[in-house]
Amino acid sequence: MNLIPLFFLLVAAGAVAGCGSSEPVVIQPETYQMTEQEQANRQRAQKALAEQRQ
């Protein structure tokens, strides 16, 4: 069995998978309401990011 074509196929698949943004794009509907926990987490994350940038 010839493994060279299989190797190139795996390399090509890895290269294609690496393209694009590294962060997933999540689209929430406009009617989505965050829970209190989600709001607290977002505020805490924004505060930590602001402190880190200073």
N, C-alpha and C positions, 0 to 999 in steps of 0.2 A: 504494500500500500504506500502510495506516494504522499508524504505528509507536507510537502512544500506548498501545494495549492491550499491546503487546509490552514496552514500558518498564515498565508497572505490574506485569506478570507477573515481570519480572526483579527489580524492587524487592521484591515479595512473596516471591520465592524466596530472596533474600538475607536478608530479615528472618527467615524460618523457619529458615534454616541457622544464623543467629546465636543462636538460642534454645538453652538448656541449658548444661551445663558446658563450659568451655573446655578442660578436661583430659580426655583419653580415659580411660575406665574399663576397666582390664584385669583380668580375673578369672583368677587362676592356680589350677589344681587343687591340692588340699591335698597331693597326693603329689609336687608339683613340687620338685625339688632344684636349688638354684642352684649354678652352677659356682663354682670358686674366684675366677675373674675377676669374676663378677657380685657375689659376696660382698664382694670388695675394693672394687669400684666403689660398692656401697651404703654400706659403712663410710666410704669417703672422702667421699661426698656428705653423709652424716649429720654427719660431723665438720666439714665446710665450712659446713653450715647452722647448726650449733651455734655456730661461731666468728662467723658473720655476725650471729647474733641477740644476741651479747654486746655 
